Amino acid sequence: MPIINSLLDNDLYKFTMQQVVLHHFPEIDVEYKFKCRTPEVNLLPYIDEIREEVDFLCKLRFSKDELEYLQSLPFIKKDFIDFLQLLQLNREHVKIYEEDKELQIRIAGPWFLTILFEVPILAIVNEIYFNHHVIKPDYDGAIARLQEKIELSYSLGNNYRFADFGTRRRFSFEWQRNLLKILVQSKINKRNFVGTSNVFFAKEFDIKPIGTMAHEFIQAGQAIGVRLVDSQKYMLQKWVDEYRGDLGIALSDTLGIDAFLRDFDKYFAKLYDGVRQDSGDPIESCEKIIKHYQNLNIDPKTKVVIFSDGLDFERAKSLLTTFGDRIGVSFGIGTNLTNDFPETKPIQIVIKMVRCNHQPVAKISDTPEKGMCEDVQYLNYLKRVFTSQ
């Protein structure tokens, strides 16, 4: 059975970004690049399997009931549904090949047509790898670990809230389904466990789909015709233009937390419900965010920080203890939720936007190893623009 059997098996923020792109940037071309950050892992032996799975992915169409579900979300517009009704991913937009004895994947084409590839391709690569490396998964051990997380969450009270953000690095589709079923049937459902980024499972289990924007959205602003120094503010404004108060979580680390807060003035700070922290030191970043709200005479307790950078449940507990009485706190937990088996070590794989409108784009990550840019000169220029203010 193929790994991806529905185009809905994707993260919500891919659809929310796609709607903005369709309405505001339909002429933009982009390019994405795959990278495995785990040096000892060789994915080349699986290149033919990966190609076959992507072939199947590109045959999928949205079903009527899937489109009806998407249309039921209050921020999804009818013309976007009409577009999705016609959508079929184009296999020619994806190149899977060998170079320098490594697996290479590049995705290139119109942004609104290529934006849905990232998450399912990462899920495909991940599941194929573990299919070959874990012959008899210790499901009992994984369930035991999940039950410990449920008990920890329950013990911390109503303020400890987390969502599943683990689609791209899940052990498998079936394991993600099983763990979500356990969470939904547990005592923490809708109390501590508040939803999932995966739209397919949100629909299946009648739980909240969660997500707003990713780094690529802010990155693309670097190459769409506005002054580079204004690009982050421009994209934050485009989001507001599209959603008019819905989906009000801004991503804080595409160009570094300091550059973000300079752009996140009182106008944006009041419009957006809060921010997502996804790289760098979470304590340092959150302290800066709280101070920023205070300097703007905004009560931080009326806002929220969503932590989503490589969290486990103990780290989330520590962050709640540190900040829970000072600002709203929530957690997006990925790999530690969907790929936590006694005998496995998750692999670090990513797909990042590297070009937009045939120009380089980059992320100035607060965690340097999370950045990816193919043009060092451009990256250095970007840093000068956003770190010299």
N, C-alpha and C positions, 0 to 999 in steps of 0.2 A: 504493500500500500504506500502511495507517495507520502512524503513528510508533510507537505503543505497541500491541504485539500479545500481550502477556502481563501479567497482574497480578504476575507474579514479577519483571518488569522494574522493580525498585524497590530502594531501599537496605535492607540487613538491619535497621538500627536502627528502621525503620518497623514491621517485624514484631515485633521484640523489645519495643518500646514498646506496640504494639497488644495483645500478649498480657497485659502488666501491666495495661493499661487495662481490658481485658475482664474480668479477674479481680478487680480492686480498685476500678475507677472506672466501672462500666458506666452510671451515671446522669448522668455529666458531659457537658454541652454546651459546645462551643467555637466559636471563630470565628478564621479565618485571613485574612490580607490579602496580596495580591501587590504588589510594588513593583519598578520598574526604577530602578536607581541610576545608570544611564548616561544623563545628561540629554539628550544629542544623539540618542538613539535613540527613534524613534516606532514603536510597535508597533500602533497603531490600524488601519493598513491590512490587518492580518492577523487581525482579530477574528473574521471569519466562518470562516476556516480553523481557528483555535483552537477555536471552538465545535464545529465538525464533529469534530475530533480528540477532544475531551472527550466528545462524544456516543458515539463509538466506544469510548473507554476504559470508559464506563459500561455497555457491553454484554458486557464480558469476564467470564469465570468462570475459576476455577482448574481446570486439568485434573487427572486422576487422578495422572499421573506427577509433576506439580508438587507436589501435596499429599504424595505419597510422599517426595519429596525433602525437603520441609520437615520432615516427621515424622522423617526420618533424623537431623536435627540434635539433639544430645543435650539441648538446653535448651528445645525446643519440645514442648508438651504435647498429648495426644490431644484434649482438649476444644476446644483452640484450632484444631486441624485440622478438627474437626467443624464449628466455626463458619465457618472459611474455605470449607469445602465448600458452604456455603449463601450465601456472600457475593457480592453484586453491587453495585458502587458506584452510588449514587443520584444521578442527574443533577440532581435538585432541590436538592442540597446545594451546587451550584456556580453562582454568578452571574457572568457575563462580560458587561461593559457598558462604555459610554463615559461618562466624567465628567471635566470640566475638560480636555477635549481629550486625555485619556490613556486607555490601556487599564486597566480595573479588573477584578480578579478577587477574589471573596470566596468562601470556603468556610465553611459553617456547618451545624452539626448535632451529633449525638452523637459524642463524641470517638472511640469505638472504630469508628465507621463512616466518619469523615472523615479519619482519620489517614493513609490511604494515598494521598491525592490529591496532596500537595505535590510529591514528586519527579517523577512522570510529567507533571504539568502544566508544571513548569519545563522538563523535557526537551522537551515539545511546543513551548512558546514558543520555546525556543532553536533547535530544529531548523528550525522554520518561518522564523524570522528569517534564518538562514544559507542556507536554500534560496533565498531571494530576493536575498541580498546577495553570495553567492559562487557564480557560475554554473559555473565550472570549477575546482573545488578542486585545489590543488597537493598531491596525495597523495604524490607522490615526495618533495617537500620535507618534508612532515610525517613520512614514514617515515624520512628521513635524520635529522631531529631526534630521533626516537625511538631510532634506532640509537646516536646520540651519548649519549643518556641511559642506554642499556643498557651501553655501554662505560664510562661514568663510574661507574655502579653497581658493575660488576664490579671495577673498579680499586680500589674502596674497601674490598673485603673483605667477610667474612660479617656484620659488625656493621651494615652499611648496609642497612636493611630498609625497604621501602615497599610500600604498597598503593594500588590505584586507588580514589579517592573521587570520581570525576568524572562520575557519571551525570547529575546535574541540569544541568550546564553543558556537556555533551558537544557536539561539532560535529554528530554524528548517531549514531543507533543503529548503523549499519553501520560507522562509523569506530571506535566503541568496541569493537565485535566484532573488527574487524581488528587494532587495536593490542593487544588482549588475546591474540589468537591469536599475534601476533609475540612478545609477552612470554612466553607459555607455551612456545613452541618455542625460546626463546633460552636461553643458558647461565646466565642469572640466575634462571630459574624455580625457586622454592622455596629459593633461596639469598639473593637480594636482593629479588626480587619475591615477596611472601608472600600475596597474595590481592586480593580486590575487595569493595567494599561492595555491588555489584550482584548480587542473588541469582540472577537469570536466567543471567547469564554464569558465576557460580560453578558452577551446575549444569551448564551446557553444556561448560565447560572443565575440570571436576573440580578446581577450585581452592577455597581456603578463603574462605567468606563472612565478612566482617569488619564489626563494628559493635556498638554497645551502645545508648547513649541520645543524644538530641538536647536542645537547649535547651528545647524546648516541654515536655519532661517535668518539668524543674525549675520552669519558669514556672507550669505548671498548679497546682502546690502552693500558689501564692499565693491561690488562690480556692476551696479545697476544704474549708475549715472549721477548719483549725488556725491557731494564732497565726502571723502573717506572719513573725516573726523565727525561727520554728521550721520554716518551710515547706521549706527546702532539706534540712535534716536528715530531715524526714518523708519526702520523696521518695527520698532516698538509702536510707532504711530499707525503703521499699516495694520498691525494686529488689532489695535483699538478701532480703526475704521471698519474692519470686517466684523468684529464680534460685539462691539458696543456694550461692553461690560461683562459679557460672558467670558469664560476661560481666562480669568484674570491672574494667571501666574506667569511672571516674567523670568526668563533664564538669566542668571546673574554673572556667568563666568566666561562667556565667549571671548571677551577681550580683557579679562581680568576684573576682579571685584572692584578695584578702585576706579577704573574707567567706566564700569557699569554705574556705579553710584554717582559719578559726575553727570552722567546722562539721565539718570533716574531722578529727575527733579520733582518738585512738589506736584506738578501736574500729573506725571506718571505715577508717583508714589500714592497719590489719592485714587487714581483711576484703577490701578492694579490691586488685586487682593493681597498679593504677596510675591515672593520670589522663590526660585528653586536653586539650591546650592549643589553643585555637581563636580567641583574640583577644588584643590587647595585644602588648607586647614579649615575644617568646618567651624571650629570654635572661633578662630580669628575672623572668618568671614561673617559669622552671625553677629559677633560683637560689633563689627563695622555696620552691618545692616541695622541693628537696633539703634546705634548711635545716630545713623543717618536719619531714621524716622524721627528720633527725638529732636534732632537739629531742625527738622522741618515742622516741628510742633504737631506731629502725628503720634498718637498713642500706639506703641508697638503691639500692644495686646489686641488691637483691632486688625492686625495683619498676621500673616503666616509665613513661615519659612519651611519649605519642603526639602529635606535632606535626601540626596539620592546617589551619593558618591561611594560606591563599594561598601555599602553598609552591611553589617550583620546585626543581629538582634541585641547583643550586648552593647555594641557601639551606639545603637539607637537609644537604648536605655540611658546611657551616659549623657547623651545630648539632651534628652528630655529632662533629666535631673538638672542639667546646667541651665537650660533655657525655658523650661516649661512654664515658669511663673512670670516670664518677662515678655514673651511673644508667642503667638500661636505656632505650634510645632507639629509636623507630620513627616512621615518617612516613606520613601519609595525604595523597596528592597528587591534586588534583582537576583544575582547569581547565588547568594547565600540562601535564597528561598527556593529557587527552581533547579539548582544543581548542587545540592549538598548531600552527597552520598559518602559513607565511610571510606570507600575504596577509590574515590575519584578526586582528581585535581582539575578544576575548571581551566579551560584555556582562554587566553585573552585575545579575542578577535574583534575587529572593528571595521566598519565601512564609513569613510568620511568624505565629505565634499572637498575637492581640491581645486576645482576650477568652476567659474561661473562666467558666462558670456565670453568664454575663451581667455579669461584672465585668472591668475591665481587668486585664491582666497585662503584664509587661514584662521585658526583659533589661537589666541594667546592664552594658553591654559594656565590656571593657577597651580596645576600639577604638570610640569614640563613634559613628561613622557606621554601625556594624553593628547598633545598637539600633533598635527600632521600637515605638512606643507611641502610641496615639491619645488618651491622657488625660495631659496634662502634669502636672496636679496629682497624679495617682496616681504617676507616675514620680518626681516630686520626693519624695513621701512614702516610696516604696520606697527611694530613695537615702538618706534620713535614717535609716531603720530599719537598713539594712545597712552604712552607712558611718560611723555614729556610735558603733559599739560599741567 
